[in-house]
Amino acid sequence: MRASSIRFLGLLFTTLLLFFIVHIGILYFLDTPLFQNRIILSYIVNYLLASGLLYFVQSNFNKQASNTAFIFLLGSAIKFVVFFILFYPHYSADSQMQTIEFAAFFGPYATCLILEVLFLSKELNNQSYS
C-alpha cells in the first residue's frame, strides 16, 4: 500500500472520529440515547468498507484503469447491500425510520463517500499513462 493511502486511511479515521464526537455531542444536546441505533457499528463498518474499497480500487489502477469507475460503483453497491443486511432490519423494526436512525448510518457513510471520491479523483488525476 502506498504512503498516500496510509495517510488517507489516517485522515479518514481522524475525520470519522471527529464526526463521531460531534454526532455524540449533538445526541447528548438533544437528550437522546447516545449509543443506540447501531451508531458505533455504523462508523466501524463504514470505515472498514471505505478502506477495503480503497485497497481494491488501487490494486486495480494499473491492471484495469479503464474499469476503475465501475469498480468504485460496485463498491458503493456493496455498501448498500451491507446497509440492507446489517442496519435496515433494525431501523425498520417499528415500520418507521426515524431521523436519528437515518443519521446514524448516513453520517459516516456520507463522510466516507466524500473523502473517498476526493482521494480517488486525486489519485486518478496523478496517474501516469504509458
C-alpha positions as YAML, in Angstrom:
chain: A
units: angstrom
residues:
- id: 1
  name: MET
  ca: [0.00, 0.00, 0.00]
- id: 2
  name: ARG
  ca: [1.31, 3.44, -0.92]
- id: 3
  name: ALA
  ca: [2.25, 6.09, 1.62]
- id: 4
  name: SER
  ca: [-0.55, 8.31, 0.30]
- id: 5
  name: SER
  ca: [-3.04, 5.51, 1.00]
- id: 6
  name: ILE
  ca: [-1.81, 5.13, 4.56]
- id: 7
  name: ARG
  ca: [-2.09, 8.90, 5.08]
- id: 8
  name: PHE
  ca: [-5.60, 8.77, 3.63]
- id: 9
  name: LEU
  ca: [-6.62, 5.98, 6.00]
- id: 10
  name: GLY
  ca: [-5.30, 8.07, 8.90]
- id: 11
  name: LEU
  ca: [-7.20, 11.11, 7.63]
- id: 12
  name: LEU
  ca: [-10.34, 9.03, 7.18]
- id: 13
  name: PHE
  ca: [-10.05, 7.60, 10.69]
- id: 14
  name: THR
  ca: [-9.42, 11.02, 12.24]
- id: 15
  name: THR
  ca: [-12.27, 12.63, 10.31]
- id: 16
  name: LEU
  ca: [-14.69, 9.86, 11.28]
- id: 17
  name: LEU
  ca: [-13.57, 10.08, 14.90]
- id: 18
  name: LEU
  ca: [-14.16, 13.83, 14.96]
- id: 19
  name: PHE
  ca: [-17.51, 13.42, 13.21]
- id: 20
  name: PHE
  ca: [-18.43, 10.70, 15.73]
- id: 21
  name: ILE
  ca: [-17.60, 13.02, 18.64]
- id: 22
  name: VAL
  ca: [-19.72, 15.80, 17.11]
- id: 23
  name: HIS
  ca: [-22.51, 13.29, 16.41]
- id: 24
  name: ILE
  ca: [-22.50, 12.07, 20.01]
- id: 25
  name: GLY
  ca: [-22.40, 15.70, 21.19]
- id: 26
  name: ILE
  ca: [-25.50, 16.53, 19.15]
- id: 27
  name: LEU
  ca: [-27.29, 13.46, 20.51]
- id: 28
  name: TYR
  ca: [-26.31, 14.50, 24.05]
- id: 29
  name: PHE
  ca: [-27.54, 18.04, 23.42]
- id: 30
  name: LEU
  ca: [-30.85, 16.68, 22.09]
- id: 31
  name: ASP
  ca: [-31.11, 14.47, 25.18]
- id: 32
  name: THR
  ca: [-31.45, 11.27, 23.16]
- id: 33
  name: PRO
  ca: [-29.75, 7.94, 23.81]
- id: 34
  name: LEU
  ca: [-26.13, 8.22, 22.72]
- id: 35
  name: PHE
  ca: [-25.22, 4.71, 21.64]
- id: 36
  name: GLN
  ca: [-28.43, 3.33, 20.19]
- id: 37
  name: ASN
  ca: [-29.27, 2.74, 16.55]
- id: 38
  name: ARG
  ca: [-26.06, 0.82, 15.96]
- id: 39
  name: ILE
  ca: [-24.09, 4.04, 15.75]
- id: 40
  name: ILE
  ca: [-20.73, 2.52, 16.72]
- id: 41
  name: LEU
  ca: [-21.20, -0.39, 14.32]
- id: 42
  name: SER
  ca: [-22.09, 2.10, 11.59]
- id: 43
  name: TYR
  ca: [-18.86, 4.07, 11.99]
- id: 44
  name: ILE
  ca: [-16.74, 0.91, 12.14]
- id: 45
  name: VAL
  ca: [-18.43, -0.74, 9.15]
- id: 46
  name: ASN
  ca: [-18.22, 2.40, 7.03]
- id: 47
  name: TYR
  ca: [-14.52, 2.81, 7.83]
- id: 48
  name: LEU
  ca: [-13.78, -0.83, 7.01]
- id: 49
  name: LEU
  ca: [-15.77, -0.72, 3.77]
- id: 50
  name: ALA
  ca: [-14.09, 2.52, 2.69]
- id: 51
  name: SER
  ca: [-10.66, 1.05, 3.49]
- id: 52
  name: GLY
  ca: [-11.42, -2.15, 1.60]
- id: 53
  name: LEU
  ca: [-12.79, -0.27, -1.39]
- id: 54
  name: LEU
  ca: [-9.73, 1.98, -1.47]
- id: 55
  name: TYR
  ca: [-7.42, -1.04, -1.39]
- id: 56
  name: PHE
  ca: [-9.36, -2.85, -4.11]
- id: 57
  name: VAL
  ca: [-9.56, 0.19, -6.42]
- id: 58
  name: GLN
  ca: [-5.87, 0.98, -6.00]
- id: 59
  name: SER
  ca: [-4.83, -2.60, -6.63]
- id: 60
  name: ASN
  ca: [-6.66, -2.43, -9.97]
- id: 61
  name: PHE
  ca: [-5.40, 1.01, -11.09]
- id: 62
  name: ASN
  ca: [-2.66, -0.29, -13.34]
- id: 63
  name: LYS
  ca: [-4.31, -3.56, -14.35]
- id: 64
  name: GLN
  ca: [-7.72, -2.20, -15.31]
- id: 65
  name: ALA
  ca: [-7.51, 1.60, -15.22]
- id: 66
  name: SER
  ca: [-10.47, 1.93, -17.57]
- id: 67
  name: ASN
  ca: [-12.65, -0.07, -15.17]
- id: 68
  name: THR
  ca: [-11.78, 1.93, -12.05]
- id: 69
  name: ALA
  ca: [-15.08, 3.81, -12.03]
- id: 70
  name: PHE
  ca: [-17.05, 0.58, -12.37]
- id: 71
  name: ILE
  ca: [-15.08, -0.98, -9.52]
- id: 72
  name: PHE
  ca: [-15.84, 2.08, -7.38]
- id: 73
  name: LEU
  ca: [-19.55, 1.85, -8.24]
- id: 74
  name: LEU
  ca: [-19.55, -1.85, -7.41]
- id: 75
  name: GLY
  ca: [-18.03, -0.98, -4.04]
- id: 76
  name: SER
  ca: [-20.80, 1.55, -3.46]
- id: 77
  name: ALA
  ca: [-23.38, -1.09, -4.32]
- id: 78
  name: ILE
  ca: [-21.76, -3.44, -1.79]
- id: 79
  name: LYS
  ca: [-22.09, -0.70, 0.84]
- id: 80
  name: PHE
  ca: [-25.82, -0.52, 0.17]
- id: 81
  name: VAL
  ca: [-26.14, -4.30, 0.42]
- id: 82
  name: VAL
  ca: [-24.34, -4.19, 3.77]
- id: 83
  name: PHE
  ca: [-26.73, -1.43, 4.88]
- id: 84
  name: PHE
  ca: [-29.77, -3.52, 3.97]
- id: 85
  name: ILE
  ca: [-28.37, -6.60, 5.70]
- id: 86
  name: LEU
  ca: [-26.93, -5.10, 8.90]
- id: 87
  name: PHE
  ca: [-28.87, -1.92, 9.53]
- id: 88
  name: TYR
  ca: [-32.18, -1.71, 7.70]
- id: 89
  name: PRO
  ca: [-33.89, -4.61, 9.54]
- id: 90
  name: HIS
  ca: [-33.04, -2.96, 12.87]
- id: 91
  name: TYR
  ca: [-34.11, 0.51, 11.71]
- id: 92
  name: SER
  ca: [-37.38, -0.63, 10.17]
- id: 93
  name: ALA
  ca: [-38.40, -2.93, 13.03]
- id: 94
  name: ASP
  ca: [-41.05, -0.41, 14.06]
- id: 95
  name: SER
  ca: [-42.10, 0.14, 10.40]
- id: 96
  name: GLN
  ca: [-40.67, 3.63, 10.52]
- id: 97
  name: MET
  ca: [-37.17, 5.00, 10.04]
- id: 98
  name: GLN
  ca: [-36.54, 7.93, 12.34]
- id: 99
  name: THR
  ca: [-34.19, 10.81, 11.55]
- id: 100
  name: ILE
  ca: [-31.81, 9.72, 14.31]
- id: 101
  name: GLU
  ca: [-31.62, 6.21, 12.82]
- id: 102
  name: PHE
  ca: [-31.01, 7.61, 9.35]
- id: 103
  name: ALA
  ca: [-28.28, 9.93, 10.64]
- id: 104
  name: ALA
  ca: [-26.59, 7.07, 12.49]
- id: 105
  name: PHE
  ca: [-25.86, 5.38, 9.18]
- id: 106
  name: PHE
  ca: [-25.85, 8.19, 6.65]
- id: 107
  name: GLY
  ca: [-23.49, 10.49, 8.58]
- id: 108
  name: PRO
  ca: [-20.48, 8.17, 8.45]
- id: 109
  name: TYR
  ca: [-21.50, 6.87, 5.01]
- id: 110
  name: ALA
  ca: [-21.54, 10.37, 3.50]
- id: 111
  name: THR
  ca: [-18.30, 11.32, 5.23]
- id: 112
  name: CYS
  ca: [-16.53, 8.25, 3.87]
- id: 113
  name: LEU
  ca: [-18.00, 8.72, 0.40]
- id: 114
  name: ILE
  ca: [-16.90, 12.35, 0.13]
- id: 115
  name: LEU
  ca: [-13.38, 11.57, 1.31]
- id: 116
  name: GLU
  ca: [-13.13, 8.52, -0.97]
- id: 117
  name: VAL
  ca: [-14.19, 10.48, -4.03]
- id: 118
  name: LEU
  ca: [-11.78, 13.31, -3.27]
- id: 119
  name: PHE
  ca: [-8.86, 10.95, -2.67]
- id: 120
  name: LEU
  ca: [-9.51, 8.64, -5.60]
- id: 121
  name: SER
  ca: [-10.08, 11.51, -8.03]
- id: 122
  name: LYS
  ca: [-6.75, 12.99, -6.91]
- id: 123
  name: GLU
  ca: [-5.07, 9.61, -7.39]
- id: 124
  name: LEU
  ca: [-6.59, 9.17, -10.85]
- id: 125
  name: ASN
  ca: [-5.52, 12.68, -11.88]
- id: 126
  name: ASN
  ca: [-1.97, 11.99, -10.73]
- id: 127
  name: GLN
  ca: [-1.76, 8.64, -12.52]
- id: 128
  name: SER
  ca: [0.70, 8.45, -15.41]
- id: 129
  name: TYR
  ca: [-0.45, 6.77, -18.59]
- id: 130
  name: SER
  ca: [2.16, 4.96, -20.65]
...
